[in-house]
Amino acid sequence: MAKRRFKGGEIPTASMADIAFLLLIFFLVTTTIDMDKGLGIVLPAEGEELEIKKINILNCLINSQGNVLLGGEPIAIKDVHREIRRRLAENDKLIISVKAHKKTKYGDYVAVIDQLKRANAKRISIADTD
Amino acid sequence: MKLSRKVKINSDIPTASMPDIIFMLLIFFMVTTVLREYSGLDVELPKAKRIQKLKSKRHTAHIWVSKQGQISIEDKLVRSDNIRHIMYTKRAADPQLTVSIKADKAARMGIISAIHTELRKADALMLNYSSKTAID
């Protein structure tokens, strides 16, 4: 009876690169690199209502047609950042209170917030719609 | 006299370490991949210039608002007064939570304002209005 000789077992590694490539391509395809982007804002905590001097408040009203009333005067959305910057230079304690109508389009509201961000306004208050 | 040239240049690219390189790339992509969890509603995001990136996908909860005023969280349609409970549980599990609002640009502010109120009640105060980059 012939004794079976052990010839030394080996895992074939020639195709390892192919397998790794296949996995790599799968993960390349499923990865979504594009991060979510947007306008960041922090809401005030519940019950954190403060009394603020009238002189430090600038009302910014947006109606349902997307027209903006800044401190009582109508203004085009694209000019808001210049006006805000000018007013912030006069009074750096200024709080901009944004108030929108119930039927205002969200796109117009985001455009106004974007303008405020462009003017580097840090104190933005969002009033409830009525 | 005949000179025999003995210098032979080996012109092969060494492929022995290729699996290692590929594995390294593979592990990088495995670690960075976050599989798409929810598909959300069909929305057309508004455009803005001063946008910032969200810090981390893992600390983000999404709220979708469609043009018609439907609100969706994690692929379930919810009523606006239920947002409070959902967000409160999420906020309790992750204090760094940022809420990303993916609303259609034609959505009405009445709904967005209702979401604001709910989020304030749930103590989820970090907010992000998801928007696309505007090109001028």
Interface residues (C-beta under 8 A of the other chain):
Chain A: T13 M16 A17 A20 F21 L23 L24 F27 L28 T30 T31 T32 M35 D36 K37 G38 L39 G40 I41 V42 L43 P44 A45 E46 I62 A100 H101 K102 K103 T104 K105 Y106 G107 Y109 V110 A111 I113 D114 K117 R118 I126 D128 T129
Chain B: T15 M18 P19 I22 F23 L25 L26 F29 M30 T32 T33 V34 L35 R36 P46 K47 A48 K49 R50 I51 Q52 K53 L54 K57 T60 V65 T98 S100 I101 A103 D104 K105 A106 A107 R108 M109 G110 I112 S113 H116 T117 L119 R120 K121 D123 L125 M126 L127 N128 Y129 S130 S131 K132 T133 A134
